[in-house]
Amino acid sequence: MAPIPGSGLAKGLAVTLRTMTKKSVTAQYPDAQPDLPPRTRGVIGLFEENCTVCMLCARECPDWCIYIDSHKETVPAATPGGRERSRNVLDRFAIDFSLCMYCGICIEVCPFDALFWSPEFEYAETDIRDLTHERDKLREWMWTVPAPPALDPGAEEPKELATARKTADKLAAQQAPPSTEPHADEQARAAEQPTRPQGDSKQQTDQPKPDRPKPGDATPDQPRPEQPKPGQEGSE
């Protein structure tokens, strides 16, 4: 069926008339801050303690807007006779937000959770060269990162928390003073053991019953007969 001529114009005018009757609402920014979605991509915050200078974020960045400088330091051996280790120390971590296209690849590929999205968006500058922010500014934005959403009630506990909890319980058990009270497992076993009625006069002992004497064995009153030695049987 061919469309009616002028139907598209009529639909457009209907939308215009419908919106003309509504009152427009303008957010008075900056006096009124906008209500941003929880996953807003504003700027990138840096959690410097987690950064190992693996350079993975800088290599995967499509715009090459991440600049990282570092140097190596020698760490002494943790135990006597151990080997010294070397580690990378972060000197500079900067992001040029005039080149960043907010793809989030650097955040996704970071293996140690050192980069996070922050909803902060008020970082405009009059000079484009001032949009390259160093690690001090990136660390300030880290504290504006919202908390992660809570897990489902039936979800499994993260392995990191489970491992940390087991380690804390083990240390607490080692540092706790030894108690003289019986252990809970021993108390439970004692409660499960059946008790003999009061009217039963039989006594139970834990001593093993003596074995019955076998034929040929000596009794306490009778010595054991001597066995003939080999070679003496024919001489008698």
C-alpha positions as CSV (number, residue, x, y, z in Angstrom):
1,M,0.0,0.0,0.0
2,A,1.4,3.3,-1.0
3,P,1.9,5.9,1.8
4,I,-0.6,8.7,1.9
5,P,1.0,11.9,0.6
6,G,1.9,14.3,3.5
7,S,1.7,11.6,6.3
8,G,5.3,12.2,7.3
9,L,4.7,15.9,7.6
10,A,1.6,15.3,9.7
11,K,3.6,13.0,12.1
12,G,6.3,15.6,12.5
13,L,3.8,18.4,13.2
14,A,2.1,16.2,15.8
15,V,5.3,15.7,17.6
16,T,6.0,19.4,17.5
17,L,2.5,20.3,18.8
18,R,2.9,17.7,21.6
19,T,6.2,19.1,22.8
20,M,5.0,22.7,22.6
21,T,2.5,22.2,25.3
22,K,5.1,20.9,27.8
23,K,7.1,23.2,30.0
24,S,10.8,23.2,29.3
25,V,13.1,22.5,32.2
26,T,16.7,23.8,32.1
27,A,19.3,22.6,34.6
28,Q,21.0,25.6,36.2
29,Y,24.5,24.3,35.9
30,P,26.9,24.9,37.7
31,D,24.6,25.8,40.6
32,A,22.8,22.5,40.1
33,Q,25.0,19.5,39.4
34,P,23.6,17.0,36.9
35,D,22.5,13.6,38.0
36,L,24.9,11.3,36.1
37,P,24.5,7.6,35.4
38,P,26.6,5.3,37.6
39,R,28.8,4.2,34.7
40,T,29.5,7.7,33.4
41,R,32.9,7.9,31.6
42,G,34.4,11.1,32.8
43,V,38.1,10.8,33.4
44,I,40.5,8.0,34.3
45,G,41.7,7.7,37.9
46,L,45.0,6.0,38.8
47,F,45.5,3.8,41.9
48,E,49.3,4.1,42.0
49,E,49.9,1.3,44.6
50,N,48.6,-1.3,42.2
51,C,50.6,-0.1,39.2
52,T,53.5,-2.5,38.3
53,V,54.7,-0.5,35.3
54,C,53.9,-3.4,32.9
55,M,53.3,-0.8,30.1
56,L,50.3,-2.8,28.9
57,C,47.9,0.1,29.0
58,A,50.3,2.4,27.0
59,R,50.9,-0.3,24.4
60,E,47.2,-1.1,23.9
61,C,46.0,2.6,23.8
62,P,44.8,3.3,20.2
63,D,45.7,7.0,20.5
64,W,49.0,6.6,22.3
65,C,48.0,9.2,24.9
66,I,49.4,7.5,28.0
67,Y,53.0,8.4,28.9
68,I,54.9,6.2,31.5
69,D,58.4,6.6,32.8
70,S,60.0,4.2,35.4
71,H,63.3,3.0,36.7
72,K,64.5,-0.3,38.3
73,E,65.5,-0.7,41.9
74,T,67.1,-3.7,43.7
75,V,65.2,-5.2,46.5
76,P,67.3,-7.0,49.2
77,A,66.6,-10.6,49.9
78,A,63.7,-11.3,52.3
79,T,65.5,-14.3,53.9
80,P,69.2,-14.8,54.8
81,G,70.9,-16.5,51.8
82,G,68.2,-15.5,49.4
83,R,68.6,-13.8,46.1
84,E,68.1,-10.1,45.4
85,R,65.2,-9.0,43.2
86,S,64.6,-6.0,41.0
87,R,61.4,-4.2,40.6
88,N,60.1,-1.3,38.5
89,V,59.4,2.0,40.3
90,L,56.9,4.4,38.7
91,D,58.3,7.9,37.9
92,R,55.7,9.4,35.7
93,F,52.1,8.4,34.6
94,A,50.3,11.0,32.5
95,I,47.3,10.9,30.2
96,D,46.7,13.4,27.4
97,F,42.9,13.9,27.5
98,S,43.0,16.0,24.4
99,L,43.8,12.8,22.5
100,C,41.9,10.3,24.6
101,M,38.7,9.0,23.0
102,Y,37.4,7.3,26.2
103,C,37.3,3.8,24.8
104,G,38.3,2.3,28.1
105,I,40.8,-0.2,26.6
106,C,43.5,0.8,29.1
107,I,41.1,0.1,32.0
108,E,40.1,-3.3,30.6
109,V,43.6,-4.6,29.9
110,C,45.1,-3.5,33.2
111,P,45.9,-6.8,35.0
112,F,46.3,-5.3,38.5
113,D,43.2,-2.9,38.7
114,A,45.2,0.3,38.7
115,L,42.9,2.3,36.4
116,F,39.3,3.2,37.0
117,W,36.5,5.3,35.4
118,S,35.6,8.4,37.4
119,P,32.4,10.4,36.7
120,E,34.3,13.6,37.1
121,F,33.9,15.8,34.0
122,E,34.9,19.3,35.1
123,Y,38.5,19.4,33.8
124,A,38.2,22.0,31.0
125,E,41.2,24.1,30.3
126,T,41.8,27.3,28.2
127,D,45.0,25.8,26.8
128,I,45.0,22.4,25.1
129,R,48.5,21.7,26.5
130,D,47.1,21.7,30.0
131,L,44.9,18.7,29.3
132,T,47.8,16.4,29.9
133,H,47.4,15.5,33.5
134,E,50.1,13.9,35.6
135,R,49.7,11.1,38.2
136,D,49.0,13.5,41.1
137,K,45.9,14.7,39.4
138,L,44.9,11.2,38.3
139,R,45.3,10.1,41.9
140,E,42.9,12.9,43.1
141,W,40.3,11.7,40.6
142,M,40.7,8.2,42.0
143,W,38.8,9.2,45.2
144,T,35.8,10.2,43.1
145,V,35.4,6.7,41.6
146,P,32.1,5.2,42.8
147,A,32.0,1.9,44.7
148,P,31.4,-1.2,42.7
149,P,27.8,-2.5,42.7
150,A,27.0,-5.1,45.3
151,L,27.0,-8.8,44.4
152,D,23.8,-10.8,44.2
153,P,22.7,-12.4,47.5
154,G,23.4,-15.9,46.0
155,A,26.6,-15.1,44.3
156,E,29.9,-16.8,45.2
157,E,32.3,-14.9,47.4
158,P,35.3,-13.6,45.4
159,K,38.4,-15.7,45.6
160,E,40.5,-12.8,46.8
161,L,38.2,-12.3,49.8
162,A,38.0,-16.0,50.6
163,T,41.8,-16.3,50.5
164,A,42.3,-13.2,52.7
165,R,39.7,-14.5,55.2
166,K,41.4,-17.9,55.4
167,T,44.8,-16.3,56.0
168,A,43.4,-14.0,58.7
169,D,41.7,-16.9,60.4
170,K,45.0,-18.9,60.3
171,L,47.0,-16.0,61.8
172,A,44.4,-15.5,64.5
173,A,44.5,-19.2,65.4
174,Q,48.3,-19.1,65.6
175,Q,48.3,-16.0,67.8
176,A,45.5,-17.2,70.1
177,P,46.7,-18.6,73.5
178,P,46.2,-22.3,74.0
179,S,43.1,-23.1,76.0
180,T,42.7,-25.9,78.6
181,E,39.0,-26.4,77.7
182,P,38.2,-29.4,75.5
183,H,37.9,-28.7,71.9
184,A,34.4,-28.4,70.4
185,D,34.9,-31.5,68.3
186,E,35.8,-33.5,71.4
187,Q,32.7,-32.2,73.2
188,A,30.5,-33.2,70.3
189,R,32.0,-36.8,70.2
190,A,31.5,-37.1,73.9
191,A,27.9,-36.1,73.6
192,E,27.3,-38.6,70.8
193,Q,28.7,-41.6,72.8
194,P,25.9,-43.7,74.3
195,T,25.7,-43.9,78.1
196,R,24.9,-47.1,80.1
197,P,21.7,-47.1,82.1
198,Q,22.1,-46.8,85.9
199,G,20.5,-50.3,86.6
200,D,23.2,-52.1,84.6
201,S,25.9,-53.4,87.0
202,K,28.3,-54.6,84.3
203,Q,31.6,-52.8,84.1
204,Q,33.4,-52.0,80.9
205,T,37.1,-51.9,80.7
206,D,39.4,-50.8,77.9
207,Q,41.9,-53.6,78.6
208,P,42.1,-56.2,75.9
209,K,40.9,-59.7,76.7
210,P,43.7,-62.3,77.1
211,D,44.0,-64.8,74.2
212,R,43.2,-68.4,74.9
213,P,46.3,-70.7,75.1
214,K,47.0,-72.7,72.0
215,P,48.0,-76.4,72.2
216,G,51.6,-76.7,73.0
217,D,51.9,-73.3,74.6
218,A,53.2,-73.1,78.1
219,T,50.9,-72.0,80.9
220,P,52.1,-69.9,83.9
221,D,52.2,-73.0,86.1
222,Q,53.7,-75.4,83.5
223,P,56.9,-74.7,81.6
224,R,56.9,-75.0,77.9
225,P,58.4,-78.3,76.6
226,E,61.7,-78.0,74.9
227,Q,61.8,-78.7,71.2
228,P,64.5,-81.2,69.9
229,K,67.2,-79.5,68.0
230,P,67.9,-80.6,64.4
231,G,70.2,-83.6,64.3
232,Q,69.2,-84.9,67.7
233,E,66.1,-86.7,66.6
234,G,67.9,-89.7,65.2
235,S,70.4,-90.1,68.1
236,E,67.7,-90.9,70.7
